[in-house]
Amino acid sequence: MNELRLNNIDFENNIKNSIIKEFDNYDQEVDASIGLVDLMHSYINWRKRFIGYGRREVIMSDELRNNPLYKKNKKLQKAVNKLAYKFKNAEDLTPFLSKGVVDYPVNDAKKRDIDLMLNAFSIHHFHLGNEREKTKKQGINFTKRRDELLFTWVDKDKVYFINIYPHEFPYKEDIFKIIQNNWEYLIKPFEMQGISGIDHYSEDTTKQLLNAHLNSSIEINGKFYIVSGIALSGHSIDWTRNIYGLFDQINKCENALFLNKHKILFELNSKLRLNLTDINLQIVIENGMLFFLETQSKKCIVVDSALNYIITNDACSIGNHSFDLNS
């Protein structure tokens, strides 16, 4: 992969060291000599399986509301409603994810570090259970596994509950029929318009292509879509492109902080009764969140999309991040 550089070599080293440290916490060895883009590629492939911080509006499909499993099975209904509550209140959803998120973060020989439905189609799934495992994995009490999964489309401020399906290889055309029927605007940008001679693949053929990490169009009611796109490695093509956009934003943030350096220095000295003569910025990445840390004061500086900054009262904690690399 072509190497892209940040303007600040120290920031590059900060990012590499943070990611290697986090993988090490999960007993995963990565080659420290690989380029920054390749390392970020592996990291984002892993972190996109987690749900980013923030409250989300929960929107249920008509098909889910009318699904006998949801209407008549009180335990499943309770599990779905518990997930909805956690999304609405920005609570941790990791216990409902596949255990592979902690068992196989990166470079698994059997490709268990890759979620094909997520990478190819942006579809998350959650395990439905009301009880927790007795033994923790990486400090997480996962829900006890059931045969049913809830499939969803997760945005930054909304989550769309699609339907409940059995725990098996998860590609089903029905998922996209429900999305088209309820929220066609979600997949409208991926519709292939003005193109003739597109092949329609059966559900089984699409499964085979997906297993082989090959792209195929999805035909729903006469309309064709390619939702995300998957690379031969099984990773999302879109996420690879987004790494370059992220680096560009980090460079812009650095420029904004440099231009405001004297104001930041004055605020730090005034608020904290310090006598700093310069600011010392470091990038820290933890749990998929990227922070700009002023190392002498131990305060984070949050930079928003408009390149405005706020000096926080705390160090690296949820809410003090400038970028969230999770879903």
C-alpha positions as YAML, in Angstrom:
chain: A
units: angstrom
residues:
- id: 1
  name: MET
  ca: [0.00, 0.00, 0.00]
- id: 2
  name: ASN
  ca: [1.36, 3.46, -0.89]
- id: 3
  name: GLU
  ca: [2.67, 5.23, 2.18]
- id: 4
  name: LEU
  ca: [1.15, 8.54, 3.23]
- id: 5
  name: ARG
  ca: [2.96, 10.69, 5.73]
- id: 6
  name: LEU
  ca: [1.73, 13.06, 8.38]
- id: 7
  name: ASN
  ca: [3.37, 16.46, 8.56]
- id: 8
  name: ASN
  ca: [4.60, 15.72, 12.08]
- id: 9
  name: ILE
  ca: [6.88, 12.68, 12.38]
- id: 10
  name: ASP
  ca: [6.34, 12.65, 16.15]
- id: 11
  name: PHE
  ca: [2.60, 12.26, 15.57]
- id: 12
  name: GLU
  ca: [3.33, 9.28, 13.30]
- id: 13
  name: ASN
  ca: [5.38, 7.65, 16.03]
- id: 14
  name: ASN
  ca: [2.70, 8.45, 18.62]
- id: 15
  name: ILE
  ca: [0.07, 6.69, 16.49]
- id: 16
  name: LYS
  ca: [2.23, 3.64, 15.81]
- id: 17
  name: ASN
  ca: [3.21, 3.26, 19.47]
- id: 18
  name: SER
  ca: [-0.41, 3.63, 20.63]
- id: 19
  name: ILE
  ca: [-1.71, 0.99, 18.22]
- id: 20
  name: ILE
  ca: [1.09, -1.49, 18.93]
- id: 21
  name: LYS
  ca: [0.49, -1.04, 22.67]
- id: 22
  name: GLU
  ca: [-3.25, -1.66, 22.29]
- id: 23
  name: PHE
  ca: [-2.73, -4.79, 20.20]
- id: 24
  name: ASP
  ca: [-0.19, -5.97, 22.77]
- id: 25
  name: ASN
  ca: [-2.86, -5.59, 25.47]
- id: 26
  name: TYR
  ca: [-4.83, -8.21, 23.54]
- id: 27
  name: ASP
  ca: [-1.77, -10.47, 23.17]
- id: 28
  name: GLN
  ca: [-1.50, -9.65, 19.48]
- id: 29
  name: GLU
  ca: [1.91, -9.14, 17.92]
- id: 30
  name: VAL
  ca: [2.25, -6.83, 14.96]
- id: 31
  name: ASP
  ca: [5.33, -6.03, 12.93]
- id: 32
  name: ALA
  ca: [6.59, -2.70, 14.28]
- id: 33
  name: SER
  ca: [8.47, -2.07, 11.04]
- id: 34
  name: ILE
  ca: [5.37, -1.91, 8.81]
- id: 35
  name: GLY
  ca: [4.25, 1.44, 7.44]
- id: 36
  name: LEU
  ca: [1.80, 3.69, 9.22]
- id: 37
  name: VAL
  ca: [-0.96, 3.23, 6.64]
- id: 38
  name: ASP
  ca: [-0.78, -0.57, 6.83]
- id: 39
  name: LEU
  ca: [-0.83, -0.45, 10.63]
- id: 40
  name: MET
  ca: [-3.82, 1.92, 10.62]
- id: 41
  name: HIS
  ca: [-5.52, -0.35, 8.09]
- id: 42
  name: SER
  ca: [-5.32, -3.31, 10.49]
- id: 43
  name: TYR
  ca: [-6.36, -1.19, 13.45]
- id: 44
  name: ILE
  ca: [-9.40, 0.37, 11.81]
- id: 45
  name: ASN
  ca: [-10.52, -3.03, 10.44]
- id: 46
  name: TRP
  ca: [-10.61, -4.14, 14.08]
- id: 47
  name: ARG
  ca: [-12.08, -1.02, 15.70]
- id: 48
  name: LYS
  ca: [-14.89, -0.68, 13.14]
- id: 49
  name: ARG
  ca: [-16.36, -3.82, 14.68]
- id: 50
  name: PHE
  ca: [-16.96, -1.80, 17.86]
- id: 51
  name: ILE
  ca: [-19.66, 0.84, 18.27]
- id: 52
  name: GLY
  ca: [-18.47, 4.40, 18.77]
- id: 53
  name: TYR
  ca: [-19.45, 6.57, 21.69]
- id: 54
  name: GLY
  ca: [-22.66, 8.58, 21.52]
- id: 55
  name: ARG
  ca: [-26.41, 8.49, 22.00]
- id: 56
  name: ARG
  ca: [-28.38, 7.18, 19.04]
- id: 57
  name: GLU
  ca: [-32.00, 7.26, 18.03]
- id: 58
  name: VAL
  ca: [-33.29, 3.71, 17.58]
- id: 59
  name: ILE
  ca: [-35.48, 3.04, 14.54]
- id: 60
  name: MET
  ca: [-37.10, -0.38, 14.13]
- id: 61
  name: SER
  ca: [-38.29, -1.82, 10.83]
- id: 62
  name: ASP
  ca: [-41.89, -2.86, 10.35]
- id: 63
  name: GLU
  ca: [-40.63, -6.38, 9.68]
- id: 64
  name: LEU
  ca: [-38.94, -6.56, 13.09]
- id: 65
  name: ARG
  ca: [-41.99, -5.22, 14.91]
- id: 66
  name: ASN
  ca: [-44.16, -7.84, 13.19]
- id: 67
  name: ASN
  ca: [-41.67, -10.70, 13.49]
- id: 68
  name: PRO
  ca: [-43.28, -13.46, 15.62]
- id: 69
  name: LEU
  ca: [-39.90, -14.06, 17.28]
- id: 70
  name: TYR
  ca: [-39.92, -10.49, 18.55]
- id: 71
  name: LYS
  ca: [-43.65, -10.27, 19.30]
- id: 72
  name: LYS
  ca: [-44.10, -13.62, 21.07]
- id: 73
  name: ASN
  ca: [-40.71, -14.50, 22.56]
- id: 74
  name: LYS
  ca: [-40.47, -12.37, 25.70]
- id: 75
  name: LYS
  ca: [-36.79, -13.16, 26.24]
- id: 76
  name: LEU
  ca: [-35.86, -12.03, 22.73]
- id: 77
  name: GLN
  ca: [-38.06, -8.97, 23.06]
- id: 78
  name: LYS
  ca: [-36.31, -8.11, 26.33]
- id: 79
  name: ALA
  ca: [-32.88, -8.55, 24.71]
- id: 80
  name: VAL
  ca: [-33.78, -6.33, 21.74]
- id: 81
  name: ASN
  ca: [-35.22, -3.68, 24.04]
- id: 82
  name: LYS
  ca: [-32.10, -3.83, 26.22]
- id: 83
  name: LEU
  ca: [-29.96, -3.13, 23.15]
- id: 84
  name: ALA
  ca: [-32.23, -0.24, 22.21]
- id: 85
  name: TYR
  ca: [-31.86, 1.23, 25.70]
- id: 86
  name: LYS
  ca: [-28.07, 1.00, 25.54]
- id: 87
  name: PHE
  ca: [-27.95, 2.69, 22.13]
- id: 88
  name: LYS
  ca: [-30.21, 5.50, 23.34]
- id: 89
  name: ASN
  ca: [-28.11, 6.08, 26.47]
- id: 90
  name: ALA
  ca: [-24.61, 5.72, 24.96]
- id: 91
  name: GLU
  ca: [-23.84, 2.62, 27.03]
- id: 92
  name: ASP
  ca: [-21.20, 0.04, 26.13]
- id: 93
  name: LEU
  ca: [-22.42, -2.44, 23.51]
- id: 94
  name: THR
  ca: [-19.29, -4.59, 23.42]
- id: 95
  name: PRO
  ca: [-20.84, -7.47, 25.45]
- id: 96
  name: PHE
  ca: [-23.32, -8.02, 22.61]
- id: 97
  name: LEU
  ca: [-20.66, -8.28, 19.89]
- id: 98
  name: SER
  ca: [-18.96, -11.43, 18.67]
- id: 99
  name: LYS
  ca: [-16.26, -12.66, 21.02]
- id: 100
  name: GLY
  ca: [-13.91, -12.52, 18.05]
- id: 101
  name: VAL
  ca: [-13.47, -8.79, 18.65]
- id: 102
  name: VAL
  ca: [-11.20, -9.67, 21.58]
- id: 103
  name: ASP
  ca: [-10.06, -13.16, 20.53]
- id: 104
  name: TYR
  ca: [-8.98, -12.27, 16.98]
- id: 105
  name: PRO
  ca: [-8.27, -8.54, 16.64]
- id: 106
  name: VAL
  ca: [-5.73, -8.83, 13.80]
- id: 107
  name: ASN
  ca: [-3.92, -11.15, 11.38]
- id: 108
  name: ASP
  ca: [-5.87, -14.30, 12.18]
- id: 109
  name: ALA
  ca: [-4.84, -17.16, 9.90]
- id: 110
  name: LYS
  ca: [-8.47, -18.29, 9.57]
- id: 111
  name: LYS
  ca: [-9.67, -14.73, 8.87]
- id: 112
  name: ARG
  ca: [-11.76, -14.62, 12.05]
- id: 113
  name: ASP
  ca: [-10.65, -10.99, 12.43]
- id: 114
  name: ILE
  ca: [-12.83, -10.08, 9.44]
- id: 115
  name: ASP
  ca: [-16.59, -9.43, 9.57]
- id: 116
  name: LEU
  ca: [-17.63, -9.81, 5.94]
- id: 117
  name: MET
  ca: [-21.14, -8.40, 6.31]
- id: 118
  name: LEU
  ca: [-19.74, -5.33, 8.02]
- id: 119
  name: ASN
  ca: [-16.82, -4.84, 5.63]
- id: 120
  name: ALA
  ca: [-18.82, -5.40, 2.44]
- id: 121
  name: PHE
  ca: [-22.22, -3.98, 3.36]
- id: 122
  name: SER
  ca: [-21.88, -1.90, 6.56]
- id: 123
  name: ILE
  ca: [-24.19, -4.30, 8.44]
- id: 124
  name: HIS
  ca: [-23.52, -4.91, 12.16]
- id: 125
  name: HIS
  ca: [-24.93, -7.88, 14.06]
- id: 126
  name: PHE
  ca: [-25.52, -8.29, 17.79]
- id: 127
  name: HIS
  ca: [-25.96, -11.38, 19.94]
- id: 128
  name: LEU
  ca: [-29.27, -11.44, 21.76]
- id: 129
  name: GLY
  ca: [-28.99, -12.59, 25.34]
- id: 130
  name: ASN
  ca: [-30.15, -11.46, 28.76]
- id: 131
  name: GLU
  ca: [-27.55, -13.31, 30.83]
- id: 132
  name: ARG
  ca: [-23.81, -12.77, 30.96]
- id: 133
  name: GLU
  ca: [-20.98, -15.31, 30.78]
- id: 134
  name: LYS
  ca: [-19.39, -16.09, 34.15]
- id: 135
  name: THR
  ca: [-15.85, -15.75, 32.79]
- id: 136
  name: LYS
  ca: [-14.67, -12.40, 31.45]
- id: 137
  name: LYS
  ca: [-12.66, -11.98, 28.26]
- id: 138
  name: GLN
  ca: [-10.36, -8.97, 28.34]
- id: 139
  name: GLY
  ca: [-12.47, -7.63, 31.19]
- id: 140
  name: ILE
  ca: [-15.73, -8.00, 29.26]
- id: 141
  name: ASN
  ca: [-18.73, -10.04, 30.43]
- id: 142
  name: PHE
  ca: [-20.13, -11.13, 27.07]
- id: 143
  name: THR
  ca: [-23.77, -12.12, 26.80]
- id: 144
  name: LYS
  ca: [-24.46, -15.83, 26.66]
- id: 145
  name: ARG
  ca: [-24.79, -16.85, 23.03]
- id: 146
  name: ARG
  ca: [-28.19, -17.69, 21.51]
- id: 147
  name: ASP
  ca: [-29.14, -18.90, 18.03]
- id: 148
  name: GLU
  ca: [-30.60, -15.50, 17.09]
- id: 149
  name: LEU
  ca: [-28.80, -12.35, 15.94]
- id: 150
  name: LEU
  ca: [-30.11, -8.83, 15.48]
- id: 151
  name: PHE
  ca: [-28.88, -7.17, 12.29]
- id: 152
  name: THR
  ca: [-28.50, -3.40, 12.21]
- id: 153
  name: TRP
  ca: [-27.26, -0.41, 10.24]
- id: 154
  name: VAL
  ca: [-25.35, 1.93, 12.58]
- id: 155
  name: ASP
  ca: [-24.85, 5.65, 11.89]
- id: 156
  name: LYS
  ca: [-23.27, 8.23, 14.17]
- id: 157
  name: ASP
  ca: [-26.59, 9.43, 15.63]
- id: 158
  name: LYS
  ca: [-29.06, 6.73, 14.56]
- id: 159
  name: VAL
  ca: [-29.24, 2.95, 14.55]
- id: 160
  name: TYR
  ca: [-31.63, 1.00, 12.37]
- id: 161
  name: PHE
  ca: [-32.84, -2.34, 13.75]
- id: 162
  name: ILE
  ca: [-33.40, -4.46, 10.63]
- id: 163
  name: ASN
  ca: [-34.55, -7.90, 11.81]
- id: 164
  name: ILE
  ca: [-33.69, -11.05, 13.77]
- id: 165
  name: TYR
  ca: [-32.07, -13.98, 11.95]
- id: 166
  name: PRO
  ca: [-30.57, -17.36, 12.94]
- id: 167
  name: HIS
  ca: [-26.88, -17.58, 13.80]
- id: 168
  name: GLU
  ca: [-25.41, -18.84, 10.54]
- id: 169
  name: PHE
  ca: [-23.47, -17.31, 7.67]
- id: 170
  name: PRO
  ca: [-25.34, -14.06, 7.75]
- id: 171
  name: TYR
  ca: [-25.78, -12.85, 4.14]
- id: 172
  name: LYS
  ca: [-29.46, -12.65, 3.26]
- id: 173
  name: GLU
  ca: [-31.12, -10.65, 0.50]
- id: 174
  name: ASP
  ca: [-34.00, -10.11, 2.89]
- id: 175
  name: ILE
  ca: [-31.80, -7.70, 4.90]
- id: 176
  name: PHE
  ca: [-31.56, -5.35, 1.92]
- id: 177
  name: LYS
  ca: [-35.21, -5.75, 0.99]
- id: 178
  name: ILE
  ca: [-36.10, -4.54, 4.47]
- id: 179
  name: ILE
  ca: [-33.69, -1.60, 4.21]
- id: 180
  name: GLN
  ca: [-35.15, -0.65, 0.83]
- id: 181
  name: ASN
  ca: [-38.71, -0.99, 2.11]
- id: 182
  name: ASN
  ca: [-38.17, 1.05, 5.29]
- id: 183
  name: TRP
  ca: [-35.24, 3.40, 4.68]
- id: 184
  name: GLU
  ca: [-34.30, 3.40, 1.01]
- id: 185
  name: TYR
  ca: [-32.36, 6.62, 1.57]
- id: 186
  name: LEU
  ca: [-29.67, 4.59, 3.37]
- id: 187
  name: ILE
  ca: [-28.71, 2.67, 0.24]
- id: 188
  name: LYS
  ca: [-29.79, 5.20, -2.42]
- id: 189
  name: PRO
  ca: [-26.22, 6.59, -2.70]
- id: 190
  name: PHE
  ca: [-25.02, 3.08, -3.65]
- id: 191
  name: GLU
  ca: [-27.57, 2.48, -6.39]
- id: 192
  name: MET
  ca: [-26.00, 1.73, -9.78]
- id: 193
  name: GLN
  ca: [-27.89, 3.94, -12.20]
- id: 194
  name: GLY
  ca: [-27.54, 4.20, -15.97]
- id: 195
  name: ILE
  ca: [-25.71, 0.87, -16.22]
- id: 196
  name: SER
  ca: [-27.17, -1.93, -18.34]
- id: 197
  name: GLY
  ca: [-26.38, -5.63, -18.54]
- id: 198
  name: ILE
  ca: [-25.83, -6.11, -14.79]
- id: 199
  name: ASP
  ca: [-25.97, -9.74, -13.74]
- id: 200
  name: HIS
  ca: [-28.37, -10.80, -11.02]
- id: 201
  name: TYR
  ca: [-26.73, -13.29, -8.68]
- id: 202
  name: SER
  ca: [-28.64, -15.73, -6.54]
- id: 203
  name: GLU
  ca: [-28.33, -15.51, -2.77]
- id: 204
  name: ASP
  ca: [-26.11, -18.62, -2.74]
- id: 205
  name: THR
  ca: [-23.82, -17.22, -5.44]
- id: 206
  name: THR
  ca: [-23.50, -13.92, -3.57]
- id: 207
  name: LYS
  ca: [-22.54, -15.86, -0.44]
- id: 208
  name: GLN
  ca: [-19.84, -17.70, -2.38]
- id: 209
  name: LEU
  ca: [-18.49, -14.47, -3.86]
- id: 210
  name: LEU
  ca: [-18.48, -12.82, -0.43]
- id: 211
  name: ASN
  ca: [-16.61, -15.78, 1.07]
- id: 212
  name: ALA
  ca: [-14.03, -15.38, -1.70]
- id: 213
  name: HIS
  ca: [-13.79, -11.63, -0.92]
- id: 214
  name: LEU
  ca: [-15.23, -10.70, -4.31]
- id: 215
  name: ASN
  ca: [-17.72, -7.90, -4.90]
- id: 216
  name: SER
  ca: [-21.12, -8.44, -6.42]
- id: 217
  name: SER
  ca: [-24.11, -6.23, -7.00]
- id: 218
  name: ILE
  ca: [-27.31, -6.70, -5.03]
- id: 219
  name: GLU
  ca: [-30.58, -6.65, -6.97]
- id: 220
  name: ILE
  ca: [-33.65, -5.63, -4.99]
- id: 221
  name: ASN
  ca: [-36.93, -5.03, -6.81]
- id: 222
  name: GLY
  ca: [-35.22, -4.23, -10.09]
- id: 223
  name: LYS
  ca: [-32.61, -1.89, -8.56]
- id: 224
  name: PHE
  ca: [-28.92, -2.75, -8.27]
- id: 225
  name: TYR
  ca: [-26.60, -1.68, -5.44]
- id: 226
  name: ILE
  ca: [-22.97, -2.03, -4.39]
- id: 227
  name: VAL
  ca: [-23.11, -0.84, -0.79]
- id: 228
  name: SER
  ca: [-19.50, -0.59, 0.36]
- id: 229
  name: GLY
  ca: [-17.05, -2.72, -1.54]
- id: 230
  name: ILE
  ca: [-14.64, -5.35, -0.27]
- id: 231
  name: ALA
  ca: [-10.95, -5.84, -1.05]
- id: 232
  name: LEU
  ca: [-9.35, -9.21, -1.79]
- id: 233
  name: SER
  ca: [-8.00, -9.13, 1.78]
- id: 234
  name: GLY
  ca: [-11.60, -9.08, 3.04]
- id: 235
  name: HIS
  ca: [-11.25, -5.51, 4.33]
- id: 236
  name: SER
  ca: [-13.51, -2.62, 3.43]
- id: 237
  name: ILE
  ca: [-12.37, -0.52, 0.49]
- id: 238
  name: ASP
  ca: [-14.12, 2.53, 1.95]
- id: 239
  name: TRP
  ca: [-12.21, 2.31, 5.24]
- id: 240
  name: THR
  ca: [-8.92, 2.19, 3.33]
- id: 241
  name: ARG
  ca: [-9.86, 5.42, 1.56]
- id: 242
  name: ASN
  ca: [-10.93, 6.96, 4.86]
- id: 243
  name: ILE
  ca: [-7.42, 6.52, 6.31]
- id: 244
  name: TYR
  ca: [-6.13, 9.08, 3.83]
- id: 245
  name: GLY
  ca: [-8.93, 11.46, 4.75]
- id: 246
  name: LEU
  ca: [-8.14, 10.97, 8.44]
- id: 247
  name: PHE
  ca: [-4.47, 11.84, 7.93]
- id: 248
  name: ASP
  ca: [-5.46, 14.97, 6.04]
- id: 249
  name: GLN
  ca: [-7.71, 16.00, 8.95]
- id: 250
  name: ILE
  ca: [-4.94, 15.35, 11.49]
- id: 251
  name: ASN
  ca: [-2.63, 17.60, 9.49]
- id: 252
  name: LYS
  ca: [-5.28, 20.33, 9.47]
- id: 253
  name: CYS
  ca: [-5.79, 19.96, 13.21]
- id: 254
  name: GLU
  ca: [-2.08, 20.30, 13.81]
- id: 255
  name: ASN
  ca: [-1.98, 23.49, 11.75]
- id: 256
  name: ALA
  ca: [-4.96, 24.90, 13.66]
- id: 257
  name: LEU
  ca: [-3.33, 24.13, 17.02]
- id: 258
  name: PHE
  ca: [-0.06, 25.68, 15.89]
- id: 259
  name: LEU
  ca: [-1.82, 28.86, 14.78]
- id: 260
  name: ASN
  ca: [-3.53, 29.05, 18.19]
- id: 261
  name: LYS
  ca: [-0.47, 28.04, 20.18]
- id: 262
  name: HIS
  ca: [-0.10, 31.30, 22.10]
- id: 263
  name: LYS
  ca: [-3.79, 31.38, 23.04]
- id: 264
  name: ILE
  ca: [-3.64, 27.76, 24.20]
- id: 265
  name: LEU
  ca: [-0.51, 28.46, 26.22]
- id: 266
  name: PHE
  ca: [-2.16, 31.47, 27.88]
- id: 267
  name: GLU
  ca: [-5.30, 29.45, 28.75]
- id: 268
  name: LEU
  ca: [-3.31, 26.59, 30.23]
- id: 269
  name: ASN
  ca: [-1.16, 28.88, 32.34]
- id: 270
  name: SER
  ca: [-4.12, 30.95, 33.51]
- id: 271
  name: LYS
  ca: [-6.48, 28.09, 34.36]
- id: 272
  name: LEU
  ca: [-3.95, 25.74, 35.87]
- id: 273
  name: ARG
  ca: [-1.54, 28.28, 37.37]
- id: 274
  name: LEU
  ca: [1.31, 26.89, 35.35]
- id: 275
  name: ASN
  ca: [4.34, 28.60, 33.91]
- id: 276
  name: LEU
  ca: [4.69, 26.81, 30.59]
- id: 277
  name: THR
  ca: [6.79, 28.41, 27.87]
- id: 278
  name: ASP
  ca: [5.58, 26.15, 25.07]
- id: 279
  name: ILE
  ca: [2.99, 23.45, 24.46]
- id: 280
  name: ASN
  ca: [3.98, 19.84, 23.89]
- id: 281
  name: LEU
  ca: [1.37, 17.90, 21.91]
- id: 282
  name: GLN
  ca: [1.14, 14.15, 21.59]
- id: 283
  name: ILE
  ca: [-1.39, 11.94, 19.81]
- id: 284
  name: VAL
  ca: [-2.80, 9.12, 21.92]
- id: 285
  name: ILE
  ca: [-5.08, 6.40, 20.53]
- id: 286
  name: GLU
  ca: [-7.06, 4.29, 23.00]
- id: 287
  name: ASN
  ca: [-10.09, 2.07, 22.35]
- id: 288
  name: GLY
  ca: [-10.53, 3.51, 18.88]
- id: 289
  name: MET
  ca: [-10.49, 7.15, 20.00]
- id: 290
  name: LEU
  ca: [-7.81, 9.64, 18.97]
- id: 291
  name: PHE
  ca: [-6.77, 12.34, 21.43]
- id: 292
  name: PHE
  ca: [-4.53, 15.40, 21.24]
- id: 293
  name: LEU
  ca: [-2.81, 15.42, 24.63]
- id: 294
  name: GLU
  ca: [-0.80, 18.33, 26.01]
- id: 295
  name: THR
  ca: [1.73, 16.28, 27.95]
- id: 296
  name: GLN
  ca: [2.87, 18.86, 30.53]
- id: 297
  name: SER
  ca: [-0.60, 19.80, 31.77]
- id: 298
  name: LYS
  ca: [-2.08, 16.32, 31.09]
- id: 299
  name: LYS
  ca: [-5.08, 17.98, 29.43]
- id: 300
  name: CYS
  ca: [-6.65, 17.01, 26.12]
- id: 301
  name: ILE
  ca: [-7.37, 19.57, 23.44]
- id: 302
  name: VAL
  ca: [-10.44, 18.62, 21.42]
- id: 303
  name: VAL
  ca: [-10.47, 19.85, 17.83]
- id: 304
  name: ASP
  ca: [-13.83, 19.73, 16.03]
- id: 305
  name: SER
  ca: [-14.61, 19.43, 12.31]
- id: 306
  name: ALA
  ca: [-14.56, 23.24, 11.97]
- id: 307
  name: LEU
  ca: [-11.03, 23.25, 13.51]
- id: 308
  name: ASN
  ca: [-12.20, 25.01, 16.67]
- id: 309
  name: TYR
  ca: [-10.54, 23.80, 19.85]
- id: 310
  name: ILE
  ca: [-11.55, 23.28, 23.49]
- id: 311
  name: ILE
  ca: [-9.19, 22.52, 26.35]
- id: 312
  name: THR
  ca: [-10.77, 19.80, 28.49]
- id: 313
  name: ASN
  ca: [-10.62, 19.33, 32.23]
- id: 314
  name: ASP
  ca: [-9.37, 15.76, 31.93]
- id: 315
  name: ALA
  ca: [-6.83, 13.67, 30.11]
- id: 316
  name: CYS
  ca: [-7.67, 10.86, 27.66]
- id: 317
  name: SER
  ca: [-11.22, 9.80, 28.46]
- id: 318
  name: ILE
  ca: [-14.49, 9.38, 26.57]
- id: 319
  name: GLY
  ca: [-15.73, 12.71, 25.30]
- id: 320
  name: ASN
  ca: [-12.28, 14.28, 25.14]
- id: 321
  name: HIS
  ca: [-11.37, 12.68, 21.82]
- id: 322
  name: SER
  ca: [-11.11, 14.49, 18.50]
- id: 323
  name: PHE
  ca: [-11.71, 11.44, 16.28]
- id: 324
  name: ASP
  ca: [-13.64, 8.20, 16.86]
- id: 325
  name: LEU
  ca: [-12.34, 5.34, 14.71]
- id: 326
  name: ASN
  ca: [-15.10, 2.97, 15.82]
- id: 327
  name: SER
  ca: [-18.35, 2.56, 13.90]
...
